[in-house]
């Protein structure tokens, strides 16, 4: 149980430490700003889209399963 729990935590921590040691890239002409209404809108749409796609199979298959269960 300990190997299963900590077996993936150590590589993830090593990867995070490796990424934390990297130098940051300077802001250039092709950088995407993370402040402003465009970023907030794109982030909100992405969150809603992923959340909607999470529940879509249940919403779509629920009535079908109910109809099939009523026939038997």
Secondary structure by P-SEA (a helix, b strand, c coil): cccccaaaaaaaaaaaaaaaabbbbcccccccccccaaaaaaaaaaaaaaaaaaaaaaaaaaaaaaaaaaac
